[in-house]
Amino acid sequence: MNAINKSIKTLLVVFIACFSLNVFSQDIHFSQFYASPLTLNPAMTGNLNGSYRLTAIYRNQYATIPAPYNTFAISADMSILRNSLQGDHAGIGFSAYNDVAGDGDLSNTSVMLSAAYHKGLDRFKRHNISVGLQGGFTQKSLQFGQLNFGSQLTDQGFDPSLPNGEPVQDQSFGYFDLNFGAMYTGRFVEGISGYGGVSFHHFSQPKESFLGSDNRLGSRLVLHGGGEIFINNNLSISPSGIFMQQTGAKELTLGSAVSYHFLNEGQTGKRTSLFGGLWYRIPHEIIFVGGIDFKDLRFGISYDLTVSDLSNANAYQGGFEVSLAYIGSLFDTKRKAPLMYCPRF
């Protein structure tokens, strides 16, 4: 009976996986969404108080299943033309990520180039509008030989030597992709700043299919916003939220971090602080976040606790993430241009 139940469960998982391959595909996502700014919104390219930024983030999701999801992303961007655009500036950047999931090692690798323009709306650069464009190449692959299908099920279990009966044409394919976005950042009064942005991914809705069908990758809409409020010189709160919609799927995450600043050097932006927070990805997961800012270096760690019905299958375990970001200066940035508000989480 246990063998039959296991076979039924396996068939159900395979059916859902194959159905997903033919009908729709969902993008990667991070709980620490601002730790990977160039996968969030191209308008964030070069939006930093410094010369350049380097980021890396790793996510492991559903570790309790035999083949968990593993996602790794890196990016590098820099601010340019600060002295040539009458107070405005531009940004250029590079980002890449790889996502591997499931028994068939479904792999998604993307390499993107980004450019953005940041326009100051007042002479002191308290308010800024940014627009960005991103383009690159994505490749996906799947090892069909590692999957089990209904036609391979026998009285003794699955026999991978039997034909799977699927009209597989390619085990890998690639396509060019295009994303764009816009963002507002502002310092309202002393100690209170805010931001809001929108990005649109997969504008061309590229074709993607292992079975030769005319399946299109659905465009993804992202709305994000938040701010930073200093209670006093040592304590601040940073509420934020993100909404994403793609191919009928919707995701809303809301929450806030609290930071304690051991050193506050005024407008330099270089500070040492500890932060911790709580976010809720409605209605599935509670996200615990913590980390440290040490001058130009930020380290973050988070864990998603599953609270939906899915917890019966994954024992309440969601995703684990760790991130690292560094903002460096090739020159004395604060002498070149006024410091703008750049959200860090």
ZAMARGU-4260 file (C-alpha; in steps of 0.2 Angstrom, whole numbers, plus 5000, padded with zeros to 4 digits):
<rodrens>
0) 5000/5000/5000 | 5014/5012/5004 | 5022/5009/4987 | 5006/5012/4978 | 5003/5028/4988
5) 5021/5034/4984 | 5018/5030/4966 | 5002/5040/4966 | 5011/5055/4974 | 5025/5054/4962
10) 5013/5054/4947 | 5004/5069/4954 | 5020/5079/4956 | 5025/5074/4938 | 5008/5079/4931
15) 5009/5096/4939 | 5027/5098/4933 | 5023/5094/4916 | 5008/5104/4915 | 5018/5119/4922
20) 5031/5116/4908 | 5017/5118/4894 | 5006/5131/4901 | 5016/5144/4912 | 5032/5148/4920
25) 5035/5158/4936 | 5051/5169/4939 | 5063/5167/4954 | 5060/5178/4969 | 5069/5183/4984
30) 5063/5187/5002 | 5077/5200/5004 | 5072/5208/4987 | 5082/5224/4989 | 5098/5213/4992
35) 5097/5209/4973 | 5092/5227/4966 | 5095/5223/4947 | 5083/5208/4947 | 5070/5219/4956
40) 5070/5235/4945 | 5082/5241/4931 | 5079/5258/4937 | 5089/5254/4953 | 5105/5253/4942
45) 5118/5265/4948 | 5106/5271/4962 | 5118/5272/4976 | 5129/5284/4986 | 5146/5278/4980
50) 5155/5274/4964 | 5150/5255/4963 | 5140/5241/4971 | 5143/5223/4971 | 5130/5211/4977
55) 5127/5192/4980 | 5113/5182/4986 | 5109/5164/4989 | 5092/5155/4992 | 5088/5137/4996
60) 5069/5133/4996 | 5060/5118/5002 | 5075/5109/5009 | 5064/5095/5016 | 5060/5088/4998
65) 5072/5077/4989 | 5077/5090/4976 | 5075/5108/4983 | 5076/5124/4974 | 5093/5133/4974
70) 5095/5150/4967 | 5111/5161/4966 | 5112/5179/4960 | 5126/5192/4958 | 5126/5209/4951
75) 5138/5224/4949 | 5133/5242/4945 | 5141/5259/4945 | 5136/5277/4945 | 5143/5287/4930
80) 5143/5305/4923 | 5140/5313/4939 | 5149/5329/4934 | 5143/5329/4916 | 5124/5329/4918
85) 5121/5345/4928 | 5118/5336/4944 | 5109/5321/4937 | 5118/5305/4934 | 5117/5288/4925
90) 5120/5270/4930 | 5126/5255/4921 | 5127/5237/4927 | 5128/5218/4925 | 5118/5204/4934
95) 5117/5186/4932 | 5107/5172/4941 | 5105/5153/4941 | 5091/5143/4947 | 5090/5124/4949
100) 5075/5114/4955 | 5067/5097/4955 | 5073/5079/4951 | 5076/5084/4933 | 5088/5098/4937
105) 5077/5111/4929 | 5090/5125/4926 | 5087/5143/4923 | 5102/5154/4919 | 5101/5173/4915
110) 5114/5186/4911 | 5108/5204/4909 | 5115/5221/4906 | 5107/5237/4913 | 5107/5256/4911
115) 5097/5269/4920 | 5096/5288/4921 | 5093/5297/4937 | 5085/5314/4936 | 5085/5326/4951
120) 5068/5336/4953 | 5076/5349/4964 | 5092/5358/4966 | 5097/5349/4982 | 5092/5331/4975
125) 5080/5328/4989 | 5068/5321/4976 | 5073/5310/4961 | 5065/5300/4947 | 5074/5286/4939
130) 5071/5276/4923 | 5080/5260/4918 | 5081/5247/4904 | 5088/5229/4905 | 5092/5217/4891
135) 5100/5200/4890 | 5100/5181/4887 | 5091/5167/4896 | 5094/5149/4894 | 5084/5135/4902
140) 5087/5116/4902 | 5079/5100/4909 | 5086/5083/4911 | 5071/5072/4905 | 5081/5056/4909
145) 5080/5060/4927 | 5061/5061/4928 | 5048/5047/4930 | 5032/5047/4919 | 5016/5037/4920
150) 5020/5027/4905 | 5036/5020/4915 | 5026/5014/4930 | 5026/4995/4932 | 5020/4983/4946
155) 5038/4984/4952 | 5039/5003/4952 | 5046/5015/4939 | 5057/5008/4925 | 5067/5023/4917
160) 5072/5011/4902 | 5054/5012/4896 | 5049/5027/4884 | 5042/5041/4893 | 5029/5045/4879
165) 5032/5064/4879 | 5035/5073/4863 | 5052/5080/4869 | 5061/5091/4856 | 5075/5099/4866
170) 5082/5098/4883 | 5087/5116/4882 | 5083/5132/4874 | 5087/5150/4875 | 5080/5167/4871
175) 5083/5186/4873 | 5074/5196/4886 | 5069/5214/4889 | 5064/5222/4906 | 5061/5241/4910
180) 5056/5251/4926 | 5054/5267/4934 | 5057/5273/4952 | 5055/5288/4963 | 5065/5292/4979
185) 5064/5307/4991 | 5069/5314/5007 | 5053/5322/5014 | 5059/5330/5030 | 5073/5327/5042
190) 5074/5309/5046 | 5060/5303/5034 | 5063/5296/5017 | 5053/5286/5005 | 5053/5277/4988
195) 5041/5269/4976 | 5044/5259/4960 | 5037/5249/4946 | 5045/5237/4934 | 5039/5226/4920
200) 5049/5210/4915 | 5048/5199/4900 | 5041/5214/4889 | 5042/5203/4873 | 5035/5188/4881
205) 5048/5176/4874 | 5043/5159/4868 | 5049/5145/4879 | 5045/5126/4878 | 5053/5109/4879
210) 5039/5101/4869 | 5039/5112/4854 | 5023/5121/4858 | 5020/5140/4857 | 5021/5143/4875
215) 5025/5161/4880 | 5033/5167/4896 | 5021/5179/4904 | 5026/5196/4908 | 5029/5200/4926
220) 5023/5216/4934 | 5032/5222/4950 | 5026/5236/4962 | 5037/5240/4977 | 5039/5254/4989
225) 5043/5259/5007 | 5054/5271/5017 | 5065/5274/5032 | 5060/5284/5048 | 5072/5289/5061
230) 5065/5289/5078 | 5081/5296/5085 | 5099/5296/5081 | 5101/5278/5085 | 5084/5270/5080
235) 5075/5269/5064 | 5061/5258/5056 | 5061/5254/5037 | 5043/5248/5031 | 5043/5241/5014
240) 5032/5230/5003 | 5032/5222/4986 | 5018/5216/4974 | 5021/5204/4959 | 5009/5197/4946
245) 5013/5185/4933 | 5002/5173/4922 | 4988/5174/4935 | 4999/5171/4950 | 5000/5186/4963
250) 5011/5189/4977 | 5011/5202/4991 | 5024/5204/5004 | 5023/5217/5018 | 5034/5221/5033
255) 5046/5231/5042 | 5064/5231/5049 | 5070/5240/5064 | 5088/5246/5065 | 5099/5251/5079
260) 5114/5262/5074 | 5129/5262/5084 | 5138/5275/5074 | 5128/5289/5064 | 5140/5300/5054
265) 5126/5312/5048 | 5125/5313/5029 | 5139/5302/5024 | 5128/5286/5024 | 5142/5276/5032
270) 5136/5268/5048 | 5137/5253/5059 | 5120/5246/5063 | 5111/5230/5067 | 5094/5227/5060
275) 5080/5214/5061 | 5063/5213/5054 | 5047/5203/5050 | 5038/5202/5033 | 5023/5192/5029
280) 5021/5185/5011 | 5002/5184/5010 | 4995/5171/5014 | 5009/5158/5014 | 5025/5163/5024
285) 5032/5173/5038 | 5049/5180/5034 | 5062/5183/5048 | 5076/5194/5043 | 5092/5200/5052
290) 5109/5207/5048 | 5122/5220/5050 | 5128/5236/5041 | 5146/5240/5044 | 5150/5255/5034
295) 5150/5250/5016 | 5146/5232/5019 | 5129/5224/5022 | 5126/5206/5027 | 5108/5199/5028
300) 5101/5183/5033 | 5082/5177/5032 | 5071/5162/5034 | 5054/5159/5028 | 5042/5150/5039
305) 5027/5142/5030 | 5011/5144/5038 | 4999/5139/5024 | 4992/5122/5020 | 5009/5118/5012
310) 5016/5116/5029 | 5009/5099/5030 | 5021/5094/5016 | 5036/5104/5020 | 5036/5103/5039
315) 5034/5122/5040 | 5051/5124/5031 | 5051/5137/5018 | 5066/5146/5011 | 5083/5151/5018
320) 5093/5166/5011 | 5110/5174/5014 | 5115/5190/5005 | 5130/5202/5004 | 5132/5219/4997
325) 5147/5231/4996 | 5146/5249/4990 | 5163/5256/4986 | 5170/5273/4981 | 5183/5277/4967
330) 5183/5295/4972 | 5175/5307/4985 | 5157/5305/4980 | 5150/5317/4993 | 5161/5331/4985
335) 5155/5328/4968 | 5136/5328/4970 | 5123/5329/4984 | 5119/5313/4992 | 5102/5306/4986
340) 5091/5294/4996 | 5095/5276/4991 | 5084/5262/4999 | 5095/5248/5006 | 5081/5236/5011
</rodrens>
